[in-house]
Amino acid sequence: MIDRDDIERLREIFVTRQECDNTMDEVNKKLAKDATALAVINTKLSLIMWMLGAFGTATAGCIVKLIFGG
């Protein structure tokens, strides 16, 4: 039969459900912050790619005009 000493020994070795829940809550908060930061990075990257695309298109147009003498 399991007595109090065995239960106390098990609590020293293993993590309780409450401790696990607290740890998972902290991890979820950190992941939410990371997701927010990733969304900001994604928005900035989209803007940069749009600007580079517009600049590249204009540059390609100028090069084609110079090559064909238009």
C-alpha distances in whole Angstrom, upper triangle without the diagonal:
4,6,10,11,9,11,14,14,14,17,19,19,19,22,21,23,25,26,27,29,31,31,32,35,36,37,38,41,42,43,45,47,47,48,51,52,52,54,57,57,58,60,62,62,64,67,67,67,70,72,72,73,76,77,77,79,82,82,82,85,87,86,88,90,92,91,93,96,95
4,7,8,6,7,10,11,11,13,15,15,16,18,17,19,22,22,23,25,27,28,29,31,33,34,35,37,39,39,41,43,44,45,48,49,49,51,54,54,55,57,59,59,61,63,64,65,67,69,69,70,73,74,74,76,79,79,79,82,84,84,85,88,89,89,91,93,93
4,6,5,7,9,10,11,13,15,16,17,19,18,20,22,22,24,26,27,28,30,32,33,34,36,38,39,40,42,44,45,46,48,50,50,52,54,55,56,58,60,60,62,64,65,66,68,70,70,71,74,75,75,77,80,80,81,83,85,85,86,89,90,90,92,94,94
4,5,5,6,9,10,11,12,14,15,17,16,18,19,20,22,24,25,26,28,30,31,32,34,36,37,38,40,42,43,44,46,47,48,50,52,53,54,56,58,58,60,63,63,64,66,68,69,70,72,74,74,76,78,79,79,82,84,84,85,88,89,89,91,93,92
4,5,5,6,9,10,11,13,14,17,16,19,20,20,22,25,25,26,28,30,31,32,34,36,37,38,40,42,42,44,46,47,48,50,52,53,54,56,58,58,60,62,63,64,66,68,68,70,72,73,73,75,78,78,79,81,83,83,84,87,88,88,90,92,92
4,5,5,6,9,10,11,12,15,15,18,19,19,21,23,24,25,27,29,30,31,33,35,35,37,39,40,41,42,45,46,46,49,51,51,52,55,56,56,58,61,61,62,64,66,66,68,70,71,71,73,76,76,77,79,81,81,82,85,86,86,88,90,90
4,5,5,6,9,10,10,12,11,14,16,16,18,20,21,22,24,26,27,28,30,32,33,34,36,38,38,40,42,43,44,46,48,49,50,52,54,54,56,58,59,59,62,64,64,65,68,69,69,71,74,74,74,77,79,79,80,83,84,84,86,88,88
4,5,5,6,9,10,12,11,15,16,15,17,20,20,21,23,25,26,27,29,31,32,33,35,37,37,39,41,42,43,45,47,48,49,51,53,53,55,57,58,59,61,63,63,65,67,68,69,71,73,73,74,77,78,78,80,82,83,84,86,88,87
4,5,5,6,9,11,12,16,17,16,18,21,21,21,24,26,26,27,30,31,32,33,35,37,37,39,41,42,43,45,47,47,49,51,53,53,55,57,58,58,61,63,63,64,67,68,68,70,72,72,73,76,77,77,79,82,82,82,85,87,86
4,5,5,6,9,9,13,15,14,15,18,19,19,21,23,24,25,27,29,29,31,33,35,35,36,39,40,40,43,45,45,46,49,50,50,52,55,55,56,58,60,60,61,64,65,65,67,70,70,70,73,75,75,76,79,80,80,82,84,84
4,5,5,7,7,11,12,11,13,15,16,16,19,21,21,22,24,26,27,28,30,32,33,34,36,37,38,41,42,43,44,47,48,48,50,53,53,54,56,58,58,60,62,63,64,66,68,68,69,72,73,73,75,77,78,79,81,83,82
4,6,8,9,13,14,12,14,17,17,17,19,22,22,22,25,27,27,29,31,32,33,35,37,37,38,41,42,43,44,47,48,48,50,53,53,54,56,58,58,60,62,63,63,65,68,68,69,71,73,73,74,77,78,78,80,82,82
4,7,10,13,15,13,13,17,17,16,19,21,21,22,24,26,26,28,30,32,32,34,36,37,37,40,42,42,43,46,47,47,49,51,52,52,55,57,57,58,61,62,61,64,66,66,67,70,71,71,72,75,76,76,78,80,80
4,6,10,12,10,10,14,15,14,16,18,19,19,22,24,24,25,27,29,29,31,33,34,35,37,39,39,40,43,44,44,46,49,49,50,52,54,54,56,58,59,59,61,64,64,65,67,69,69,70,73,74,74,76,78,78
4,7,8,6,6,10,11,10,12,15,15,16,18,20,21,22,24,26,26,28,30,31,32,34,36,36,38,40,42,42,44,46,47,47,50,52,52,53,56,57,57,59,61,62,62,65,67,67,68,71,72,72,74,76,76
4,5,5,6,9,10,11,12,14,16,17,18,20,21,23,24,26,27,28,31,32,33,35,37,37,38,41,42,43,45,47,48,48,51,53,53,54,57,58,58,60,63,63,64,66,68,68,70,72,73,74,76,78,77
4,5,5,6,9,10,10,12,14,15,16,18,20,21,22,24,25,26,28,30,31,32,35,36,36,39,41,41,42,45,46,47,49,51,51,52,55,56,56,58,61,61,62,64,66,67,68,70,72,72,74,76,75
4,5,5,6,9,10,11,13,14,15,17,19,20,21,23,24,25,27,29,30,32,34,35,36,38,40,40,42,44,45,46,48,50,51,52,54,56,56,58,60,61,62,64,66,66,68,70,71,72,74,76,75
4,5,5,6,9,10,11,12,14,16,17,18,20,22,23,24,26,28,29,30,32,33,35,37,38,39,41,43,44,45,47,49,49,51,53,54,55,57,59,59,60,63,64,65,66,69,70,70,72,74,73
4,5,5,6,9,10,10,12,14,15,16,18,20,21,22,24,26,26,28,31,31,32,35,36,37,38,41,42,42,44,46,47,48,51,52,52,54,56,57,58,60,62,62,64,66,67,68,70,71,71
4,5,5,6,9,10,10,12,14,15,16,19,20,21,23,24,25,27,29,30,31,33,35,36,37,39,40,41,43,45,46,47,49,51,51,53,55,56,57,59,61,61,63,65,66,67,69,71,70
4,5,5,6,9,10,11,13,14,15,17,19,20,22,23,24,26,28,29,30,32,34,35,36,38,40,41,43,44,45,47,49,50,51,53,55,55,56,59,60,61,62,65,66,66,68,70,69
4,5,5,6,9,10,11,12,14,16,17,18,20,21,23,25,26,27,28,31,32,33,35,37,38,39,41,42,43,44,47,48,48,51,53,53,54,57,58,59,60,62,64,64,66,68,67
4,5,5,6,9,10,10,12,14,15,16,18,20,21,22,24,25,26,29,30,31,32,35,36,36,39,40,41,42,45,46,46,48,51,51,52,54,56,57,58,60,62,62,64,66,65
4,5,5,6,9,10,11,13,14,15,17,19,20,21,23,25,26,27,29,30,32,34,35,36,38,40,41,42,44,45,46,48,50,51,52,54,56,56,58,60,61,62,64,65,65
4,5,5,6,9,10,11,13,14,16,17,18,20,22,23,24,26,28,29,31,32,33,35,37,38,39,41,43,44,45,47,49,49,50,53,54,55,56,59,60,61,63,64,63
4,5,5,6,9,10,11,12,14,15,16,18,20,21,22,24,26,27,28,31,31,32,34,36,37,38,41,42,42,44,46,47,48,50,52,52,54,56,57,58,60,62,61
4,5,5,6,9,10,10,12,14,15,16,19,20,21,23,25,25,27,29,30,31,33,35,36,37,39,40,41,43,45,46,47,49,51,51,53,55,56,57,59,60,60
4,5,5,6,9,10,11,13,14,16,17,19,20,22,23,24,26,28,29,30,32,34,35,36,38,40,41,42,44,45,46,48,50,51,52,54,56,57,58,60,59
4,5,5,6,9,10,11,12,14,16,17,18,20,21,22,24,26,27,28,30,32,33,34,37,38,38,40,42,43,44,46,48,49,50,52,53,54,56,58,57
4,5,5,6,9,10,10,12,14,15,16,18,20,21,22,24,25,26,28,30,31,32,34,36,36,38,40,41,42,44,46,47,48,50,52,52,54,56,55
4,5,5,6,9,10,11,13,14,15,17,19,20,21,23,25,26,27,29,30,31,33,35,36,38,40,41,42,44,45,46,48,50,51,52,54,55,54
4,5,5,6,9,10,11,13,14,16,17,18,20,22,23,24,26,28,29,30,32,33,35,36,38,39,40,42,44,45,46,48,50,51,53,54,53
4,5,5,6,9,10,10,12,14,15,16,18,20,21,22,24,26,27,28,30,31,32,34,36,37,38,40,42,42,44,46,47,48,50,52,51
4,5,5,6,9,10,10,12,14,15,16,19,20,21,23,25,26,27,29,30,31,33,35,36,37,39,41,41,43,45,46,47,49,50,49
4,5,5,6,9,10,11,13,14,16,17,19,20,22,23,25,26,28,29,30,32,34,35,36,38,40,41,42,44,45,46,48,50,48
4,5,5,6,9,10,11,12,14,16,17,18,20,21,23,24,26,27,28,30,32,33,34,36,38,39,40,42,43,44,46,48,47
4,5,5,6,9,10,10,12,14,15,16,18,20,21,22,24,26,26,28,30,31,32,34,36,37,38,40,41,42,44,46,45
4,5,5,6,9,10,11,13,14,15,17,19,20,21,23,25,25,27,29,30,31,33,35,36,37,39,41,42,43,45,44
4,5,5,6,9,10,11,12,14,16,17,18,20,22,23,24,26,28,29,30,32,33,35,36,38,39,41,42,43,42
4,5,5,6,9,10,11,12,14,15,16,18,20,21,22,24,26,27,28,30,32,32,34,36,37,38,40,41,41
4,6,5,6,9,10,10,12,14,15,16,18,20,21,22,24,25,26,28,30,31,32,34,36,37,39,40,39
4,5,5,6,9,10,11,13,14,15,17,19,20,21,23,24,26,27,29,30,32,33,35,36,38,39,38
4,5,5,6,9,10,11,12,14,16,17,18,20,21,22,24,26,27,28,30,32,33,34,36,37,36
4,5,5,6,9,10,10,12,14,15,16,18,20,21,22,24,26,26,28,30,31,32,34,36,35
4,5,5,6,9,10,10,12,14,15,16,18,20,21,23,24,26,27,29,30,31,33,34,33
4,5,5,6,9,10,11,12,14,15,17,18,20,21,23,24,26,27,29,30,32,33,32
4,5,5,6,9,10,11,12,14,15,16,18,20,21,22,24,26,27,28,30,31,30
4,5,5,6,9,10,10,12,14,15,16,18,20,21,22,24,25,26,28,30,29
4,5,5,6,9,10,11,12,14,15,17,19,20,21,23,25,26,27,28,27
4,5,5,6,8,10,11,12,14,15,17,18,20,21,23,24,26,27,26
4,5,5,6,8,10,10,12,14,15,16,18,20,21,22,24,25,24
4,5,5,6,9,10,10,12,14,15,16,18,20,21,22,24,23
4,5,5,6,9,10,11,13,14,15,17,19,20,21,22,21
4,5,5,6,9,10,11,12,14,15,17,18,20,21,20
4,5,5,6,8,10,10,12,14,15,16,18,19,19
4,5,5,6,9,10,11,12,14,15,17,18,17
4,5,5,6,9,10,11,12,14,16,16,15
4,5,5,6,9,10,11,12,14,15,15
4,5,5,6,9,10,11,12,14,14
4,5,5,6,9,10,11,12,11
4,5,5,6,9,10,10,10
4,5,5,6,9,10,10
4,5,5,6,8,8
4,6,5,6,5
4,6,5,7
4,6,8
4,6
4
